Amino acid sequence: MAAPPQIRTEVQVMFFDTDCGGVVSNIAYLRFIEIARTHLAEQLGLALREMAEKQTYPVVVRTEIDYRRAAKLGDRLVIEGWLDQVERARFWGAFRITRPEDNTLIAQCRQMLALIEMPTGKLLRVPEHWQEYRKAMIYPEGGRQIGRSVSGEG
């Protein structure tokens, strides 16, 4: 049984990520998650060039984000992401942003996505091989795993 894909990437908070007080703007967190989601999509077989060639794209349908602590200018952050849930025509990615310097949880996020064929906007089923990931997932309390670590702890 195939383990669901997981990724880990790092970013450094830049001036353009912050407000005048040097605190990360809420929209910047979504950009950090976008970077991680792109890497996760590649792990799922949705490489950028292939998506463009096939005109098939994962489209965000819903975002849930919990901001826990503020990140600040110059912080180095780690974004972990994993495939959290697979359904017929949609899937959920989960993400956690931490500051490893002091082991602080900065934010947690889940995003529901659907695969869309362009230019028609046709909704597609998730690839058949993703069902193997579904079998490998254990869903405590109704399927939500927000906050679980990439290693499976938490």
QUILIN-V675519 format. One line per field, one symbol per residue. ss: DSSP state (H for helix, E for strand, L for the rest). psi: psi as a letter, one per 30 degrees, with the letter a starting at -180 (. if undefined). burial: I if it has 16 or more other C-alpha atoms within 10 Angstrom, else O. A space follows every 10 residues. Layout:
ss=???
psi=???
burial=???
//
This chain:
ss=LLLLLEEEEE EELLHHHELL LLEELHHHHH HHHHHHHHHH HHHLLLLHHH HHHHLEEEEE EEEEEEELLL LELLLEEEEE EEEEEELLLE EEEEEEEEEL LLLEEEEEEE EEEEEEELLL LEEELLLLLH HHHHHHLLLH HHHLLLLLLL LLLL
psi=kkkkkklklk lkklefflaf ggkkkefeee eeeeeeeeee eeffgikeee eeefhkkkkk ekkkkjkelk llkfkklkkk lljekkaegl lkkkkkkljf eghkjelkkk kklkkkklgf gkklllkeff feeeefkkjk hgfkgkfkle ffl.
burial=OOOIIIIIOI OOIOOOIIOO OIIIIOOOIO OIIOOIIIII IIIIOIIOOO IOOOOIIIOO OOOOIOOOOO IIIIIIIIII IIIIIIOOOI IIIIIIIIIO OOOOIIIIII IIIIIIIOOO OOIIOIOOOI IOIIOOIOOO OOOOIIIIII OOOO
//
